[in-house]
Amino acid sequence: MKILSTIFVSLYVISAYADSLDVYIGTRGENGNGIYHAKFDVETGKLHHPKLAAEMLSAHFLTLHPNKNVLYAVAQNETDPILVAYKIADDGSLTLINKEGLF
Protein backbone atom coordinates (compact mmCIF):
# COMPACT_ATOMS: atom_id res chain seq x y z
CA MET A 1 0.00 0.00 0.00
CA LYS A 2 1.38 3.41 -0.95
CA ILE A 3 1.25 6.20 1.59
CA LEU A 4 -0.51 9.32 0.39
CA SER A 5 1.75 12.32 0.10
CA THR A 6 -0.73 14.57 1.89
CA ILE A 7 -3.96 13.83 3.71
CA PHE A 8 -6.49 16.33 4.99
CA VAL A 9 -9.05 15.07 7.47
CA SER A 10 -12.35 16.67 8.40
CA LEU A 11 -14.49 15.14 11.12
CA TYR A 12 -18.05 16.34 11.52
CA VAL A 13 -20.38 15.40 14.35
CA ILE A 14 -23.86 14.87 12.95
CA SER A 15 -25.32 13.96 16.34
CA ALA A 16 -23.77 14.37 19.75
CA TYR A 17 -25.39 11.08 20.80
CA ALA A 18 -24.40 9.00 17.77
CA ASP A 19 -22.75 5.58 18.12
CA SER A 20 -20.64 6.38 15.07
CA LEU A 21 -19.54 9.52 13.27
CA ASP A 22 -19.04 10.16 9.56
CA VAL A 23 -15.47 11.06 8.63
CA TYR A 24 -14.54 12.53 5.24
CA ILE A 25 -10.92 12.44 4.16
CA GLY A 26 -9.71 14.63 1.33
CA THR A 27 -6.59 13.45 -0.47
CA ARG A 28 -4.21 15.08 -2.87
CA GLY A 29 -0.95 14.22 -4.52
CA GLU A 30 0.10 11.48 -6.89
CA ASN A 31 -1.64 8.74 -4.87
CA GLY A 32 -4.78 10.66 -3.91
CA ASN A 33 -8.03 9.69 -5.62
CA GLY A 34 -10.42 12.20 -4.07
CA ILE A 35 -12.69 12.17 -1.02
CA TYR A 36 -13.02 9.07 1.14
CA HIS A 37 -15.77 8.28 3.64
CA ALA A 38 -15.39 6.19 6.78
CA LYS A 39 -17.27 5.59 10.00
CA PHE A 40 -15.66 6.31 13.36
CA ASP A 41 -16.94 4.10 16.18
CA VAL A 42 -17.28 6.38 19.20
CA GLU A 43 -17.34 3.54 21.72
CA THR A 44 -14.27 1.62 20.50
CA GLY A 45 -12.33 4.48 18.89
CA LYS A 46 -11.99 2.44 15.70
CA LEU A 47 -11.97 4.11 12.29
CA HIS A 48 -13.48 1.72 9.75
CA HIS A 49 -11.77 1.25 6.40
CA PRO A 50 -12.29 4.38 4.24
CA LYS A 51 -14.06 3.96 0.89
CA LEU A 52 -13.81 6.30 -2.07
CA ALA A 53 -16.90 8.54 -2.01
CA ALA A 54 -16.03 11.09 -4.72
CA GLU A 55 -13.31 10.71 -7.32
CA MET A 56 -11.25 13.80 -8.22
CA LEU A 57 -7.65 14.73 -8.85
CA SER A 58 -7.13 16.48 -5.57
CA ALA A 59 -9.30 17.53 -2.62
CA HIS A 60 -7.45 20.35 -0.87
CA PHE A 61 -10.03 21.53 1.65
CA LEU A 62 -13.30 20.14 3.00
CA THR A 63 -16.04 21.91 4.92
CA LEU A 64 -19.60 21.16 5.89
CA HIS A 65 -22.61 23.38 5.22
CA PRO A 66 -24.38 24.44 8.45
CA ASN A 67 -27.38 22.23 7.52
CA LYS A 68 -24.98 19.22 7.62
CA ASN A 69 -26.41 17.91 4.33
CA VAL A 70 -23.81 19.36 1.95
CA LEU A 71 -20.05 18.82 1.84
CA TYR A 72 -17.91 21.36 -0.02
CA ALA A 73 -14.43 20.67 -1.37
CA VAL A 74 -11.82 22.84 -3.01
CA ALA A 75 -10.43 20.51 -5.62
CA GLN A 76 -8.23 20.52 -8.68
CA ASN A 77 -9.27 19.72 -12.22
CA GLU A 78 -6.66 19.26 -14.97
CA THR A 79 -5.45 22.89 -14.76
CA ASP A 80 -7.38 25.03 -12.25
CA PRO A 81 -8.87 24.89 -8.76
CA ILE A 82 -12.62 24.30 -8.50
CA LEU A 83 -15.25 24.44 -5.76
CA VAL A 84 -17.37 21.29 -5.62
CA ALA A 85 -20.58 20.68 -3.65
CA TYR A 86 -21.87 17.21 -2.72
CA LYS A 87 -25.18 16.13 -1.18
CA ILE A 88 -24.57 13.82 1.77
CA ALA A 89 -26.92 10.81 1.83
CA ASP A 90 -28.04 9.09 5.04
CA ASP A 91 -25.48 6.33 4.41
CA GLY A 92 -22.67 8.92 4.07
CA SER A 93 -22.31 8.58 0.31
CA LEU A 94 -21.82 11.72 -1.79
CA THR A 95 -23.74 12.90 -4.86
CA LEU A 96 -22.43 15.79 -6.95
CA ILE A 97 -24.62 18.90 -6.77
CA ASN A 98 -22.46 21.41 -8.62
CA LYS A 99 -18.90 22.46 -9.42
CA GLU A 100 -17.54 25.85 -10.37
CA GLY A 101 -14.13 27.11 -11.42
CA LEU A 102 -12.51 29.52 -8.98
CA PHE A 103 -10.68 31.60 -11.60
Backbone bond lengths (Angstrom), bond angles and torsions (degrees), N, CA, C in turn:
res aa  C-N    CA-C-N  psi(-1)  N-CA   C-N-CA  omega(-1)  CA-C   N-CA-C  phi
1 M - - - 1.441 - - 1.525 108.82 -
2 K 1.319 116.91 129.92 1.456 121.05 177.65 1.516 109.60 -83.06
3 I 1.306 116.13 144.61 1.458 121.46 176.84 1.513 108.12 -88.18
4 L 1.320 116.83 133.20 1.453 120.90 179.35 1.513 109.66 -67.84
5 S 1.328 115.55 142.42 1.453 119.58 -177.17 1.522 111.54 -67.05
6 T 1.310 117.57 -35.54 1.452 121.62 178.39 1.516 108.68 -145.83
7 I 1.317 117.05 138.16 1.458 120.69 176.83 1.529 108.18 -131.75
8 F 1.315 115.36 131.82 1.451 121.33 173.25 1.518 107.07 -110.70
9 V 1.312 117.16 134.33 1.456 120.22 -178.42 1.520 108.80 -121.15
10 S 1.317 115.51 134.46 1.456 121.95 173.15 1.517 107.73 -126.32
11 L 1.313 116.28 126.91 1.459 121.69 -179.88 1.521 107.59 -117.12
12 Y 1.322 116.15 124.55 1.450 120.44 -178.87 1.517 109.44 -120.36
13 V 1.304 116.67 133.10 1.452 121.60 177.95 1.524 107.69 -91.76
14 I 1.325 116.37 113.93 1.453 120.85 178.68 1.528 109.80 -81.77
15 S 1.306 117.15 -35.98 1.456 121.87 178.14 1.524 108.69 -142.97
16 A 1.303 116.29 133.08 1.460 120.11 -179.55 1.524 111.83 -67.47
17 Y 1.339 117.39 -16.39 1.453 121.45 -177.51 1.527 112.37 -110.65
18 A 1.317 117.04 18.43 1.463 121.00 -177.14 1.524 110.85 -75.44
19 D 1.333 115.89 149.12 1.466 121.73 174.03 1.520 110.76 -76.89
20 S 1.349 115.49 -28.24 1.452 120.41 178.38 1.522 109.24 -139.91
21 L 1.312 115.54 155.57 1.456 122.18 -179.20 1.526 109.33 -119.57
22 D 1.325 116.22 146.17 1.459 121.29 174.26 1.516 109.51 -80.88
23 V 1.321 116.37 133.05 1.457 122.64 177.77 1.528 107.37 -122.10
24 Y 1.324 116.51 130.15 1.460 121.87 176.19 1.517 108.05 -114.65
25 I 1.308 115.81 130.96 1.456 122.77 -175.41 1.520 108.39 -119.92
26 G 1.317 115.61 116.16 1.460 120.51 176.72 1.517 109.63 -92.03
27 T 1.318 116.65 134.03 1.467 120.85 -178.67 1.515 110.11 -120.29
28 R 1.306 114.65 153.12 1.459 120.22 174.00 1.518 108.43 -148.73
29 G 1.297 116.22 165.91 1.451 120.43 -178.44 1.509 110.68 105.72
30 E 1.306 115.91 -178.50 1.462 120.28 -173.51 1.522 113.56 -64.99
31 N 1.323 118.74 -23.37 1.465 121.20 -179.65 1.523 113.31 -105.76
32 G 1.326 118.00 1.03 1.450 121.17 -179.55 1.519 111.23 -82.95
33 N 1.327 116.41 137.59 1.462 120.85 -179.57 1.515 113.08 -112.41
34 G 1.326 118.56 -3.86 1.454 120.10 -179.80 1.505 112.85 137.45
35 I 1.343 115.99 -135.92 1.462 122.29 -177.57 1.526 108.95 -106.02
36 Y 1.321 115.56 130.22 1.458 122.22 178.23 1.525 109.38 -108.24
37 H 1.316 116.18 151.77 1.464 122.44 177.01 1.528 108.44 -121.69
38 A 1.323 115.19 137.97 1.466 120.79 175.66 1.521 108.21 -145.06
39 K 1.311 115.32 162.01 1.460 121.71 174.26 1.527 108.39 -104.29
40 F 1.323 115.63 138.47 1.453 122.59 175.77 1.517 107.84 -109.15
41 D 1.329 116.96 118.03 1.457 122.75 -179.98 1.527 108.47 -79.99
42 V 1.308 116.26 112.30 1.465 121.80 -176.06 1.520 111.80 -64.12
43 E 1.315 117.20 -38.04 1.459 121.24 -176.45 1.523 112.48 -70.65
44 T 1.346 117.02 -44.11 1.470 120.11 -175.66 1.525 113.31 -95.71
45 G 1.340 116.97 -17.61 1.459 120.20 -176.38 1.523 113.17 78.75
46 K 1.326 117.02 11.82 1.459 121.25 -177.52 1.532 110.94 -88.99
47 L 1.321 115.43 133.41 1.457 122.19 172.36 1.514 106.95 -96.86
48 H 1.331 116.89 117.99 1.458 121.21 -179.86 1.526 109.75 -71.06
49 H 1.303 116.31 159.07 1.463 122.27 -175.89 1.534 110.90 -56.53
50 P 1.336 117.71 123.31 1.472 120.63 179.55 1.527 111.56 -67.72
51 K 1.339 115.00 143.90 1.463 122.17 176.60 1.516 108.59 -121.90
52 L 1.321 116.45 142.76 1.456 121.28 179.61 1.524 109.76 -61.94
53 A 1.341 116.51 122.62 1.460 121.95 -178.54 1.517 112.13 -105.73
54 A 1.343 117.41 -28.79 1.463 121.87 -179.86 1.528 108.14 -151.52
55 E 1.304 115.69 119.35 1.461 120.22 -178.24 1.525 110.09 -85.58
56 M 1.335 115.91 132.14 1.466 122.75 175.91 1.517 108.14 -162.59
57 L 1.317 115.64 164.31 1.462 119.40 -178.72 1.517 112.01 -62.60
58 S 1.310 116.19 -44.09 1.447 119.53 -173.00 1.520 109.47 -159.53
59 A 1.312 117.56 131.13 1.468 122.60 176.67 1.523 107.23 -114.17
60 H 1.321 116.14 99.56 1.464 121.38 -174.28 1.521 114.00 -78.21
61 F 1.321 117.31 -36.52 1.463 120.79 -171.13 1.524 108.52 -148.40
62 L 1.313 116.70 135.03 1.463 121.83 177.92 1.523 109.31 -121.78
63 T 1.327 115.91 142.52 1.454 120.37 173.17 1.518 108.64 -150.87
64 L 1.310 115.49 155.93 1.447 122.55 -176.19 1.520 109.88 -106.81
65 H 1.328 116.51 136.48 1.459 121.45 174.01 1.533 108.13 -65.29
66 P 1.331 118.47 149.16 1.468 120.24 -179.89 1.533 114.47 -56.08
67 N 1.354 118.34 -26.24 1.463 119.52 178.56 1.532 112.69 -77.82
68 K 1.329 117.03 -4.74 1.471 125.06 177.56 1.529 113.58 63.07
69 N 1.332 116.84 17.67 1.464 121.12 178.64 1.522 113.12 -110.50
70 V 1.336 116.87 -5.47 1.459 120.94 -177.39 1.528 109.14 -131.96
71 L 1.333 115.41 132.14 1.461 122.20 175.54 1.517 108.03 -109.56
72 Y 1.329 117.10 129.09 1.456 122.38 177.30 1.523 109.38 -105.11
73 A 1.314 116.07 146.26 1.468 121.32 176.40 1.514 108.94 -138.49
74 V 1.325 115.84 137.83 1.460 120.35 166.33 1.512 104.42 -91.93
75 A 1.309 115.42 120.86 1.459 121.47 -172.75 1.529 109.91 -126.93
76 Q 1.305 114.73 -176.12 1.458 120.98 -179.76 1.524 107.58 -128.39
77 N 1.339 116.40 128.62 1.456 117.97 168.67 1.523 106.75 -93.40
78 E 1.303 119.46 -157.65 1.466 120.93 -176.09 1.529 112.77 -60.62
79 T 1.350 118.02 -32.62 1.467 119.45 -174.67 1.524 114.77 -131.18
80 D 1.325 118.88 -28.14 1.461 121.34 -170.24 1.525 112.07 -131.50
81 P 1.340 116.59 157.67 1.466 119.59 174.68 1.529 110.43 -72.96
82 I 1.326 115.89 148.07 1.457 122.05 177.76 1.528 109.35 -135.26
83 L 1.328 115.46 155.65 1.462 122.11 172.45 1.521 106.54 -104.01
84 V 1.331 116.12 128.20 1.460 121.65 -176.39 1.525 108.36 -122.88
85 A 1.338 116.46 138.72 1.461 122.41 177.41 1.525 109.10 -118.04
86 Y 1.339 116.06 134.95 1.460 122.43 179.43 1.516 110.00 -125.85
87 K 1.318 116.44 138.31 1.469 122.19 170.92 1.521 107.01 -80.78
88 I 1.332 116.41 132.75 1.457 121.95 178.56 1.528 108.64 -95.21
89 A 1.315 117.11 119.56 1.466 122.32 177.60 1.526 109.84 -80.54
90 D 1.313 116.55 166.90 1.469 121.80 179.77 1.525 112.26 -58.63
91 D 1.341 117.10 -30.97 1.468 120.64 179.49 1.532 112.91 -85.83
92 G 1.355 116.83 2.74 1.459 121.06 178.51 1.511 114.28 91.25
93 S 1.329 117.63 -6.67 1.465 119.59 179.63 1.531 110.11 -71.02
94 L 1.323 116.15 159.95 1.459 122.42 -176.23 1.522 110.70 -115.30
95 T 1.335 115.77 138.86 1.455 122.58 174.68 1.524 107.92 -124.83
96 L 1.318 116.62 128.34 1.461 121.75 -178.53 1.524 110.51 -61.49
97 I 1.335 115.79 129.43 1.471 122.16 173.88 1.521 108.93 -98.72
98 N 1.348 115.56 -51.13 1.457 119.90 -174.69 1.520 109.05 -164.42
99 K 1.331 115.28 158.56 1.468 121.16 171.17 1.513 108.39 -144.33
100 E 1.319 115.41 146.24 1.454 121.72 -174.50 1.518 109.27 -144.42
101 G 1.330 116.29 134.78 1.457 120.49 175.09 1.515 111.21 -66.20
102 L 1.319 116.60 145.55 1.465 120.76 -178.27 1.523 112.57 -90.86
103 F 1.318 117.94 -15.85 1.470 120.28 178.98 1.487 111.00 -127.62
